[in-house]
Amino acid sequence: MRGKTPVITMVAAGALGVAAGGWPVAAAVAGGSEPPMRAQLSSVIGHRTWEKPKPGSWTVPQPAADGLPAVIKNIETQERVVFLTIDDGYTYDSEFVDLVRKEKVPIMTFLTSTYIKGQGQYFWAMRNAGSVMENHTVSHPNMATLGPEEQKRQICQASDEIAKSYGRRPEILRPPFGSFNETTRQMAKECGIKSVLLWSAEFYNGTSGPGVGFNGFARGDGGTGFKPGDIILMHYRKGLAEQLRMILTWIEQAGFRPAAVENYLPRSLGGNAPDKPPAQG
């Protein structure tokens, strides 16, 4: 899901902004197609690692019986954790990156690859703040309305560009609008995707949601509040830093904490967890 795309402001700088508290920016190579200075950025901001689930505290999602990428809407867990996921990428908020890094917030980004152009260094900063970059297609179409060839192009080309820019090929797909069909899953598998991650709740950050108003929160099951294992959908929109502060406050007040969804997904589904975790000791 997305709103109107604002005009993208080109950013060029010859020095890193970390010392001043800003997000790191690398001078762009002519044409804007080259990735940022990876070694330099990595030396300034180390890759984040996140707390892993306690053995026996969650049910490991299983591969689909048909051999295609499994569709996941939530994680079954006893822990009071929720998972923040942010889609698209057409708004660039430097304060947000600083907040994610400072507060050590685990986030999974589903990146629409067309937004890498001109602002690739922003998502490199997000990657180094700990956000995994996963697939949200090239141009955000309604996938269920497309034929096999175009669906495959949307998924494979996005994965190609993300891999080229950030050094890791996506293994998880979030279809725009949550719209997909069996063809989507088939083409996704051909592009190296291992699972389709949907959501169980949405924070309508920076916009209004049906029946919940501006900056409202809605559950897909019609309930209220958070539930253990919720996968929460957000979007890269104007004011994202303040919106993140808002939902982090809600999460804390409800006695929950954000966790890294990739640590609750087995490697066979594109995550970091073993396919057969050790038994509880």
N, C-alpha and C positions, 0 to 999 in steps of 0.2 A: 504494500500500500504506500501511496506517496501523494504529496501535494504538488503545488507549482514549483518548478525548478528555478531558483534565483540565478541571477547572473553570477558566474564564477569569476572571482577576483584572482588574477594571476599573482603569485607570490614568488619573489626571487630575492635571495639573500646569500651573502658569501660567508656568513659565519653562523655557528649554532647559537640558538637563543636560550639554551638551557641555563646558562649562568644568570641570566636575567629573569629566569622563571618561565620563559616562554617555551613553546614546543619547538623541537629542532627542525630547522629548515636548511636544506642544502641547495646551493646554487644549481639551477637547472642547466642541463646541456642544451645546446641549440636544438630547437624543435620540440623540446619538452617530453621526449619519448623515453629518455634514459632513466633508470631507477636512481634514487639518491645515493649518497656516499655511505654505503652500508657499514663498512668497517668503522668509520668515524662515528656514526650514529650508535652503533652497537656498543662501542666503547664507552659512550656517555650514558646510555640507558640500557642496562642489562635486561635480558628477557625475563619476564616474570614467571614464577611458578606458583601454583595455587594449591591450597589444602585439598588433599584427596579424601574421598569418603571413607568412613570407618568400615572395616570389613564386616559384612553381614548386615549393614544398615540400609542397603538398597537392593532393588531387584534389577539385575543387569538386563537392559533391553536386548532382545534377541533378533537375529537376522530373519528376514521374511521367508516364509515357506516356499515362495515362488522363485527365490534366487535374485529378485530385484531389490533395489535399495529399500530398506525398511522405512515406514512412515512413523514418526515419533511425535507425540503431542505433549507429553509430560514424562517425568521420571518418577517411578515409584520408590519412595524413600521414607525412612522414619525420621530423618534429620529435618530440622526446620530451616530448610534452605530453599532459595528460589534462584532462577537463572535469568540473567539479563541479556537480551539479544537485541541488536540494533541494526536496522535495515537501511538500504539505499546508499547514501553517501553524498548527497548533493549540497549539504551545508557543512561548512568547515568552521568549527568553534575551537579556537586554541585554548580557551579557558577550560573547556571540557577535557581535553587531553591532559592538561595539568592536573585537573581534579582526579581523573582516573588513575594517574600515576601516583599522586600524593596519597590518596585514600586507598590505593591498592584494590581497585574494584575489578573483579573478573567480568569480562564482557566478551561476547562473541559477535563479531561484525559479519553481516551478510551483505557483501559489497556488490553493487551494480557496477560492472567494470567500466562503463562509459565515463564514470565520474573520476576515474584514476587520472585522466588527462588533465594536465596542468596542476593537479593537486595531489599527485602521487606521494609526495613527501609527507603530507598530512596523515595518510593512512600508514606510512612507514612509522611515523611517530606513534600512532595507535598500536601498531604491531609490537613495537618495542615497549609500550606501556602494558603489554600482555594480552592484547586482543587478537584472537585467531581470526584470519581472514577467510571466510567461506563464500560460497557461490550464490549470488542473487540475480544471475543472468547478465546479458550484455546491456539490454535496454528496457528491462522491466515490463515485458508484455504479459498478457493473460495467456499462460502457456496452454491451457486446455483448448484454446481456439486455434492453435497452430498445428500444422502438419509435422510429421516426423523430422523432415530435413531441417526446417526452421527451428524446431525445438532443440535439435542436436546442436545447431550452430549457436544458439543462445547460451547453451550450457557449456559446450566445449571451448568456445572462444573466450568466454568469461574466465574459465579455469586457466586457459593458456595465458591470458593477460595477468591474472593475479599471481600465477606461478612465476612469470617473468619479472614482475615488479617486486614480489615479496618473498621469493625463494621457497615457497611451499605450494603445491597444487591442492586446491580445495578437495575435500572428500565428503562434504556435507552441502546439500542444496536446500535453499528455502525458495520455493516458487513464489513469484509475486502474487499478492492477494490471496495466497494459500490455494491457488487454483492449479490443479494438475490432473492428469489422467494416467492410464497405464502406459501410454506412449511416452509421457514425461519420465516415468521411472525407467523404461527401457532405454531411452536415449541418455538419461543420466548415468546409468550403469556403463554405457559405452564410453562415456566421458570420464570415467574413474570415480564417480560419486558412489558412496557406500550407504548413505541414509538421507532421508528427506525429513528435515526438522521443522515442524510447525510450531504452534504455541497454544497454551491453555488460557492465557489472559493477555490483555493489551492495556498498556498505559498510553493514552492518546495524548502524548506529550506535544505541546505546541499546537494542538488542534482540538476539535470537539468530537466526541464519540456519541453514537446513538444512545440516548437516554442517560448519559453520564456527564454531559457538558464538557467545557474546556478543561484540558488537563485531567480528564476523567479516567477512571480505571474500571475495566469491565472484564468479567470472567466469561469464558466461552460456555461454561455449564450453567450460567445464570445465577450463580451464587455470589457471595461477597467476600472481600478480603483475600488473603493469600492462603494457599494450601501447600504443604510440603511437596517439593518437586515441580512447582509451577515453572513453566517456560514463559517468560514475559516478553512480549513484543514492544519495541520502541522504534523510533526513527530518528535519523540525523536531521534535525530541524533547528531553526533559529532558537536560541535560548537554551540549548541542550544542557549546558553546565548547571544552570539553575533547576532545570527539570530533573536532572540526575540527583541533585541535592534533595529535591522534594521526595522522590521515590525511595531514596536511601533512608530518609527519615521515617517514612511509612513502614518500610521493611523492619527497621530497628524497633520502632514502637510496637510492632506486632510480634516481636520476639523471634524474628527470622534474621537470616544473613544471606548475602549474595554468595553464590558458589560458581565454580567454573563447570559449565555443562559438559565440556569435553572430558573432564575427569570422571564423569558418570556414564560415559559412552564407551563401549568396548572398541578395540582397534578394528574389529571387523565391521564396525559401523562408522568409522572415521574419528573415533575418540582416542583417549590415551590409556583407558583402563584395560587390564588384561581381559581376554574373552572369558576366562574362568578365574575370577578373583580368588585369593586365598580365603579359606574359611575363617570365621570369627574365632579369635583365640581366647 
